[in-house]
Each structure stands twice: as C-alpha cells, then as structure tokens.
C-alpha cells in the first residue's frame, strides 16, 4: 500500500496534532529534575527549550484516555480504532501492524513555538514506541516498506521519507519516540526537545494537561480572543446591538486575560467531560490581580431559584464599584448604535439613568429561558439594593426612548415603544409593561443623507415570523426585580416570582447535580439543557434527555500559600457529547 498525499490523510494527521497540542497549548512548568529518564533516549542528555516556546502538552495515558473517549461517544465509537496505537497509525497513514509498537501507557508529548511568519504556531509531538529501532525496520525494510530512513546528523533523528509520493506530515524517530510535525524543519527544530527533555517532566494526573506561559497568553491566545470580539463589533468598531449588553464584560475579560502570568488548562473524562482553566495574575496590581480580589463571587443559589421549567439559566455577580466603572463603556456602546451618536445633553441623561439603576440594584442577577407550544419566554430575577431609587431609575431609562436621537433610531427600524401598567392580579405589587410594536412601515425622514427604511424580513417557508408586538413585564419588590419577555410574559413573570418560594430549578435532579460542584466562588455561571432545548424548539416541549452543559467562571484571592487565581470551567454531560458526535457524523 502506498501512502499518498491526499487531503483526507492530511486532515487525519492534523487532527492528531490538534488533539494532543490542544490548539497549540501545552503544559509548561511541569518539569521535575528528578523525573525518570526514558530508556529510549538513554545517553542523550536534555536539550534547551526551543526559541519562542509557548506551549507543551501532556497526554499521560493515551490508551486509558482513548478508552474513556470511546465510552463517552457510545455506539458510534464501536467503529473507531480500539487502542491509541491503532488510532495513531490510522491518522498518520501507517501500516496497522505498527500499532502494536506504540506504547499506550506512556505519555504522548507535544510542544509549540511562536511562528511570526506563519498563520499558526509551529508544533511537534512525540508518540512513545516500544523500540525505536524495530519501528524503523518495520517501516523501511521488506516488501511492505513505505519509507526510507535518512539520518539527520545534527539531531540524530532518523527522518522517514516516503518511497513514493509525498507525506502530508513529517515523520522521524529519535530514541523511542515517533516524532510528528508539519515539516522536516519543524521536526528537527522541535523534535529533540520533545524526545530528550520532555520525558523527564513530572507527569500530570489529568487526562490532558496544558499550561500556557506569558508569551503564549500575550501572543496567540490574546490575538485569537480579540479577533473573535472584533467579529462581533460593527465595521466602525462599535458593538452590534446583540453584543452591547456584553461589551463591558468582554472588554474587562480581555484586559484580565492580557494580565495573566500563566494559565493552566486540563481535561478530565468520566461520565462527563470536565474542562478547567485557571490563570495566575501578574504581579503589580493589574486587571487580573484586581479581579482576583475584587470580583463579586458567591454560590449558585439565585440560579437554582429560577423556575423549574427553565431550559437555560445564567447568573452574573458584580460589585457596585465595577458596575460604576462600566457605565461609560455601556453608554459608549449604546451611543454607537445611534446614527450620528448622541449629543452631550442626551448622552449625559442616558448615563445618569444607567448609573442610577446600577447603584440601586444588588450584586447579582439571574435569568432563564423556557419554551411552550407558542415559543420562548425569558425571565429575570435581580437583587435590589434600593427599591425606590431603582423604580425611579428604570422610569428614567424608559423615558430615554423619547430622546430625539433614540426615537429617530427606533423609527428608522420601524419600532414604536410605549409603557404603562399591566393587570396581573395574582401578583403582589405594581406590574409595569414595556411594549415594542413593529409599525406598518419604517419612518423615512426626508433630506439628504437620510437612511432608508430597512425592508421587512421574510421568514423561510414554514418558519414562524417574528411577532409584530413584544411585551416586557416587570415588577420591583423588596425581594427582587422580576421581569419577563417573550411568548407569554405574564406566565413567565408569575413563575419567576413563585419559583423563589416554590418549585424551582433546584428541585430538578439533573440540574441540581450539574450545578452543585461549582462551589461558592463563582462570578458567572451558565447552564443549558441542549437536548431538551432543541426538542422544545421542534415543537416537543418536555422531550429530550437531561444532559446539562455548565459553563462557569470565578476568582479566588491568594490564601494559605496558594496564589491568587482566575478560573473557568465547562462540564458537558455524556448524552450531549453523544448527540454532538451523532450530528457531526451526519455532515
């Protein structure tokens, strides 16, 4: 069989690189001078780290981890290779006979370095084999030989060159490591460090461990994060309407990310997949250090107090000081949505209303989403610090819709806003209504440079069109601000109020079990039931298996000898992973 440079082979080899290197991330800082040396490189002393090192990766137990992956994937995994060795041979296009030479009980190692002249970092990985010499013989001798060995005098790597065609990746052997890289140059530059130095590292306990030093965070990681945020912004640099509420939080998160000294990423597999990330702030009292001490944290109680039929929930905690710092950013983001911006007087009025509402509310808010036969309904509950001040501030915010620039912007979009009281006698307190109506035609003010009305959106055949009228109902009481918007805001508001004293998300076993491990130092938490959410959107409310996906973040100050840390985590239920794999296999 001849190995040919097909795109499919290239994708398989690239997939192996991505799996082990974790998108060019690694586990630096795991070195232990007293670690055991590998028998296959006996006599080969460690070499210095390559220039521009940004990442090392450790996959400690390839066979055991691959078995966990197959168990999580379920039925479809029966068609996949049964061992890490067979997987590697398949991905790299090697004879299946060499799979038995790959040692699935010894860590797979990876390294990445910065490459300013390339769109992605340069990377190499090392797969441990039982006998490097025997592997070379199997690949280069006999009738089935596919490669010839070409020794590299400078590194002692036996470069494996295909006898026919070209290989999609560079392969080589040094000691008892099969080395893989994108090019022979990467192999000879990075391979000695992988095979001679990294085997002496202290092996982590997780299924995959990654640690990023400052150069990686300040370089490719921060660039990727900023690029993703830039895509959510408009062509003039202002956030789009959907991104406006998140703008201050995202900008703050980018500042924290750029102020980390190092970050560690891990993956643990059991009945679910557990991703963890933690970062150590730089010294000097920058954004990350400040976040680790000033970030508002607490437990998940407000999230568990959402209505029991919520298919998604979010909890955000923040302090008054941080909210005050974000007011100008939020005003800037809102003003960026107004054609021509806001004049100083109107800008000051909007800022004062936002500032007053920020001061009057409490340090957390939680929101959720439910579906019934008619469509989605969202609801919110937020802590209240000063009820009277919050009521007045919200009225001022709603009144800002009458400011000429904002009113003109709404007219251009064909939207009319109105406010008033709502009759919901089942609830204690005064319920207020905010109504947004789509007018028959958007206003088209005359004059040069006037923006034309946007055409009404047409739905796809059989798809439900957006409603012509949207109502938001809200109620402010001493025990919280409650609000609901969507298909049935009245029912949503009643359930949000009742859940705090009655049946709630905390009474749903799957949700409670998924949220319980988060602890008491979370600043942000998101939980989603993806399978039930999809079923509800398909008109089957209540269908779908419980399979919560949880994403959370928080901070812990320095204590008991442990450094301050910013952390994030994601926990994905096995049923959700299997459904994702099933959907992926359909394309």
BELZILIN-V426177 format. One record per residue. N is the residue number from 1. SS is DSSP state (2 for helix, 1 for strand, 0 for the rest). OMEGA is omega as a letter, one per 20 degrees, with the letter a starting at -180 (none if undefined). NEAR is the number of other C-alpha atoms within 8 Angstrom. Layout:
BEGIN
N:SS:OMEGA:NEAR  N:SS:OMEGA:NEAR
END
This chain:
BEGIN
1:0:a:4  2:0:r:5  3:0:a:11  4:0:a:8  5:0:r:10  6:0:r:7  7:2:a:6  8:2:r:6  9:2:r:12  10:2:r:11  11:2:r:8  12:2:r:10  13:2:r:12  14:2:r:8  15:2:r:9  16:2:r:10  17:2:a:12  18:2:a:10  19:2:a:8  20:2:a:13  21:2:r:16  22:0:a:11  23:0:r:6  24:0:r:11  25:0:a:15  26:0:a:18  27:1:r:15  28:0:r:12  29:0:a:5  30:0:a:9  31:1:r:10  32:0:a:8  33:0:a:6  34:0:a:5  35:0:a:9  36:0:r:7  37:0:a:8  38:0:a:9  39:2:a:6  40:2:r:9  41:2:r:12  42:0:a:9  43:0:r:4  44:0:a:6  45:0:r:7  46:0:r:7  47:0:r:8  48:0:r:6  49:0:r:6  50:0:r:9  51:0:r:5  52:0:a:7  53:1:r:10  54:1:a:14  55:1:r:17  56:1:a:16  57:1:r:18  58:1:r:16  59:1:a:12  60:0:a:14  61:0:a:12  62:2:a:13  63:2:a:11  64:2:a:9  65:2:r:10  66:2:r:10  67:2:r:10  68:2:r:10  69:2:a:9  70:2:r:11  71:2:r:8  72:2:a:12  73:2:r:12  74:2:a:9  75:2:a:5  76:2:a:8  77:2:r:9  78:2:a:8  79:2:a:5  80:0:r:8  81:0:a:9  82:0:a:7  83:0:r:10  84:2:r:12  85:2:r:14  86:2:r:12  87:2:a:11  88:2:r:10  89:2:r:13  90:2:a:11  91:2:a:12  92:2:r:9  93:0:r:8  94:0:r:8  95:0:a:8  96:2:a:8  97:2:a:5  98:2:r:12  99:2:a:11  100:2:r:8  101:2:a:10  102:1:a:12  103:0:a:11  104:0:r:13  105:0:a:9  106:0:a:9  107:0:r:13  108:1:a:14  109:1:r:15  110:1:r:15  111:1:r:18  112:1:r:16  113:1:r:13  114:0:r:11  115:0:a:10  116:0:a:6  117:0:a:4  118:0:r:6  119:0:r:6  120:0:r:6  121:0:r:11  122:1:a:10  123:1:r:15  124:1:r:17  125:1:r:16  126:1:r:14  127:1:a:12  128:1:r:13  129:1:a:12  130:0:r:8  131:0:a:9  132:2:r:14  133:2:r:8  134:2:r:7  135:2:r:11  136:2:r:10  137:2:a:8  138:2:a:10  139:2:a:11  140:2:a:11  141:0:r:8  142:0:a:6  143:0:a:4  144:0:a:7  145:0:r:10  146:0:a:12  147:1:r:10  148:1:a:11  149:1:r:10  150:1:a:8  151:1:r:8  152:0:a:10  153:0:a:6  154:0:a:4  155:0:a:7  156:0:r:8  157:0:r:13  158:1:r:11  159:1:a:13  160:1:a:12  161:1:a:11  162:1:r:11  163:0:r:7  164:0:r:8  165:0:r:8  166:0:r:8  167:0:r:10  168:0:r:10  169:0:r:10  170:1:a:14  171:1:r:13  172:1:r:12  173:1:r:14  174:1:a:15  175:0:r:10  176:0:r:16  177:1:r:13  178:1:a:13  179:1:a:14  180:1:r:12  181:1:a:13  182:0:a:12  183:0:r:8  184:2:r:10  185:2:r:6  186:2:a:13  187:2:a:16  188:2:r:11  189:2:a:8  190:2:a:12  191:2:a:15  192:2:r:13  193:2:r:13  194:2:a:15  195:2:a:14  196:2:a:13  197:2:a:13  198:2:r:10  199:2:r:11  200:2:a:14  201:1:r:12  202:0:a:8  203:0:r:8  204:0:a:9  205:0:a:5  206:0:r:9  207:0:r:12  208:1:r:12  209:1:a:15  210:1:r:16  211:1:a:16  212:1:r:18  213:1:a:12  214:2:a:9  215:2:r:8  216:2:a:12  217:2:a:15  218:2:a:10  219:2:a:8  220:2:a:8  221:2:a:9  222:2:r:12  223:2:r:9  224:2:r:8  225:2:r:9  226:2:r:9  227:2:r:8  228:2:r:8  229:2:r:9  230:2:r:9  231:2:r:7  232:0:a:9  233:1:r:12  234:0:a:10  235:0:r:5  236:0:r:5  237:0:r:7  238:0:r:10  239:1:r:14  240:0:a:10  241:2:a:6  242:2:a:6  243:2:a:10  244:2:a:11  245:2:a:7  246:2:a:7  247:2:a:12  248:2:a:10  249:2:a:7  250:2:r:9  251:2:r:8  252:2:r:9  253:2:r:8  254:2:r:11  255:2:r:10  256:2:a:12  257:2:a:10  258:0:a:9  259:0:r:11  260:1:r:14  261:1:r:10  262:1:r:12  263:1:a:13  264:1:r:13  265:1:r:13  266:1:r:12  267:1:r:12  268:1:a:10  269:1:r:11  270:0:r:7  271:0:r:7  272:1:r:10  273:1:a:12  274:1:r:11  275:1:r:11  276:1:r:12  277:1:r:11  278:1:a:11  279:1:r:12  280:1:a:12  281:1:r:15  282:0:r:11  283:0:r:6  284:0:r:5  285:0:r:8  286:0:a:11  287:2:a:10  288:2:r:15  289:2:r:13  290:2:r:10  291:2:a:11  292:2:a:14  293:2:a:10  294:2:a:7  295:0:r:12  296:0:r:10  297:0:r:12  298:1:a:10  299:0:a:10  300:0:a:14  301:2:r:6  302:2:r:10  303:2:r:12  304:2:r:10  305:0:r:11  306:0:r:18  307:1:a:14  308:0:a:11  309:0:r:7  310:0:r:11  311:0:r:13  312:1:r:11  313:1:r:14  314:1:r:12  315:1:r:15  316:1:r:10  317:1:r:13  318:0:a:12  319:0:a:10  320:2:a:10  321:2:a:6  322:2:r:8  323:2:r:11  324:2:r:10  325:2:a:8  326:2:a:9  327:2:r:11  328:2:r:8  329:2:r:10  330:2:r:12  331:2:r:11  332:2:a:8  333:2:r:12  334:2:r:9  335:2:r:10  336:0:r:10  337:0:a:11  338:0:r:11  339:0:a:7  340:0:a:4  341:0:r:9  342:0:r:9  343:0:a:6  344:2:a:6  345:2:r:6  346:2:r:9  347:2:r:11  348:2:r:8  349:2:r:9  350:2:r:11  351:2:r:11  352:2:a:8  353:2:r:12  354:2:a:11  355:2:a:10  356:2:r:11  357:2:r:12  358:2:a:10  359:2:a:11  360:2:a:12  361:1:a:13  362:1:a:11  363:1:r:10  364:1:r:10  365:1:a:13  366:1:r:14  367:1:a:13  368:1:a:14  369:1:r:12  370:1:r:11  371:1:r:13  372:1:a:9  373:0:a:8  374:0:a:6  375:1:a:9  376:1:r:11  377:1:r:14  378:1:r:13  379:1:a:15  380:1:r:13  381:1:a:13  382:1:r:12  383:1:a:12  384:1:r:14  385:0:a:8  386:0:a:8  387:2:a:12  388:2:a:6  389:2:r:10  390:2:r:13  391:2:a:9  392:2:a:8  393:2:r:12  394:2:r:10  395:2:r:8  396:2:r:9  397:2:r:11  398:2:r:8  399:2:r:8  400:2:r:10  401:2:r:9  402:2:r:7  403:0:a:9  404:2:a:6  405:2:a:10  406:2:r:11  407:2:r:10  408:2:r:8  409:2:r:10  410:2:r:10  411:2:r:11  412:2:r:14  413:0:a:10  414:0:a:13  415:1:r:12  416:1:a:10  417:1:r:9  418:1:a:7  419:1:r:9  420:1:r:7  421:1:r:8  422:0:a:9  423:0:r:5  424:0:a:7  425:0:a:5  426:0:a:5  427:0:r:6  428:0:a:5  429:0:a:7  430:0:r:8  431:1:r:12  432:1:a:11  433:1:r:12  434:1:a:11  435:1:r:11  436:1:a:11  437:1:r:10  438:1:a:9  439:0:a:8  440:0:r:5  441:0:r:6  442:0:r:12  443:0:r:9  444:0:a:9  445:0:a:6  446:0:r:5  447:0:a:5  448:0:r:4  449:0:r:4  450:0:a:8  451:0:r:7  452:0:r:6  453:0:r:11  454:0:r:7  455:0:r:4  456:0:a:4  457:0:r:4  458:0:r:5  459:0:r:8  460:0:r:5  461:0:r:4  462:0:a:5  463:0:r:6  464:0:r:5  465:0:r:6  466:0:a:4  467:0:r:5  468:0:a:6  469:1:r:8  470:1:r:10  471:1:r:11  472:1:r:12  473:1:r:15  474:1:a:12  475:1:r:11  476:1:r:12  477:1:r:9  478:0:a:6  479:0:r:6  480:1:r:10  481:1:r:13  482:1:r:14  483:1:r:13  484:1:r:15  485:1:r:14  486:1:a:12  487:0:a:8  488:0:a:9  489:2:r:15  490:2:r:9  491:2:r:7  492:2:r:13  493:2:r:14  494:2:a:10  495:2:r:9  496:2:r:15  497:2:a:9  498:2:a:10  499:2:a:13  500:0:r:11  501:0:a:6  502:0:a:6  503:0:a:11  504:1:r:14  505:2:r:15  506:2:r:12  507:2:r:8  508:0:a:9  509:2:a:7  510:2:a:9  511:2:a:10  512:2:a:12  513:2:a:8  514:2:a:11  515:2:a:10  516:2:a:8  517:0:a:6  518:0:r:10  519:0:a:9  520:0:r:8  521:0:a:11  522:1:r:17  523:1:a:16  524:1:r:11  525:1:r:13  526:1:r:11  527:1:a:12  528:1:r:11  529:1:a:12  530:2:a:11  531:2:r:11  532:2:r:14  533:2:r:12  534:2:r:9  535:2:r:13  536:2:r:14  537:2:r:10  538:0:r:6  539:0:r:8  540:0:a:9  541:0:r:11  542:0:r:7  543:0:r:8  544:0:a:9  545:0:r:7  546:0:a:9  547:0:a:13  548:1:r:14  549:1:a:14  550:1:r:14  551:1:a:11  552:1:r:13  553:1:r:12  554:1:a:13  555:1:r:16  556:1:r:11  557:0:r:9  558:0:a:9  559:1:r:7  560:0:r:4  561:0:r:5  562:1:r:6  563:0:r:8  564:0:a:14  565:1:r:13  566:1:a:15  567:1:r:12  568:1:a:11  569:1:r:12  570:1:r:11  571:1:a:12  572:1:a:13  573:1:a:12  574:2:a:12  575:2:r:9  576:2:r:13  577:2:a:11  578:2:r:11  579:2:r:8  580:2:r:8  581:2:r:9  582:2:r:9  583:2:r:8  584:2:r:7  585:2:a:6  586:0:a:5  587:0:none:4
END
